[in-house]
Amino acid sequence: MADNYTFNKLKTLLKKYEAELKVLHDKEDNYYLNTPMSDTNKKTEFFGAVQIKKSYVAFHLMPLYYYPNLLDNISQGLKNHMQGKSCFNFKAIDDKLLKELSDLIKNSFQQYKSVKKI
């Protein structure tokens, strides 16, 4: 089973946004956030999640799918963890990557706010 330490560190990054997002799942191996119901499209949308998989921890950040320009300045180190357009897989994580992900989440959150998804 993948590392609970890594899961909890990644979960902490997303938890900062709970007040303005909606928690869909908060379990020991799955933490999932949606946007609130938006006035523009009258539905909730997936924002981000952290999930423990068999041999890694998956970190999903959906704004990256819609706004790939958010990835323009990420480091090669973070790119090495990318799986697809909006997912990162980690077996372990260091403080440098945590800081970079924290900034990426902040920018993603602000992007969603700017287009009134939040």
N, C-alpha and C positions, 0 to 999 in steps of 0.2 A: 504494500500500500504506500502511496506517496506521502510525503512529509506534511504532517499537521502544522509544523512551524511555518512552512512556506504558505500553506493555505491561510493561516491566521494573519500573516503579514499582508497578504494580498487582500484579504477580506477587510482589514482595517483601512486600507486605502479607499475602498468603496463605501464603507460605513459612514465616512465623513459627509456623505451626500444623502443619507437617509431622510433627513428632515424635509427635503424637497422632492424626493423620489418615493416610490412605493416598494416596500419589501414584499417579494412574492414567496421566496423561500429563505429560511434562516436555519439551516441544519448544520451538523458537524462536518458534512462533506459537500454542502451545496448552499451557496449564498447567491441570491438572484434579485436584481433591482429592475423595476420598470419605471417609466415616466408616469406622472399622474395623467389623468384624462386631460387632453389638450383642447383648447377652445377652437383651434384651427382644423384639426382632423377628427375630433370627437372620439378618440380612442387612446389607449395606453400603448406604449412602445417599449420594447426591450432596451435597456440601457447597458447593463453590465452584469457579469456573474463570475464567480470563482467556484470551481468544482474539482474535487479530488477524484482523479481517475486511477487506474490500476498502477501506473508507474510514473505519473507526473501530475502536476496541478495545472488545470486549464484556467486561463484568465481571458474572459470575453469582454470586449468594449465595442458595442454596436455603432456608436457614432463614427468609428473608423471606417466602417463599411460604406456609409453614405458620404463621408467627408474624408477621403483618403489623403487630402492635403495636410491633415493633422499629423501624418506620419513623415512629412518632408524632412524634419530635422532630427529624427531619432537616430541614436547611435547604432553602429554595426552590431554591438553587443546585444542590444534589444532586438534588432532585426533578426538575429540568429535564433531567437525564441519564437518568431512568428510562425503561425500555422494558418494559412489562408489569409483573408483580408482583415479580420478583426479579432483574431485569437492569438494568444501567446501561451506556450507550454513551458513549464518550469519543473525541474527536478529539485532545484535549490535557487535561492535568490540572494543577491547581495544588496548592500545599502545604495550603491550607485544606481542599480536597476530599479530599486524601489522608488528612489527620488525621481527618476526619469518617468516611471509609470505614474507617479503621483501628479507630475506636471501634465502628462498626457490626459489623465482623467480630468484634471481641472480644465484644460483646454477643450476637451470633448463636452464637458458639462456646460461651459460657456457657449460653445457652438450651438448646442441644443437650446439653450436659453435664448440665444439671438434669433433663432428661427421659431421661437415660441412653442417648442415641443415640451418645455418645462415652464 
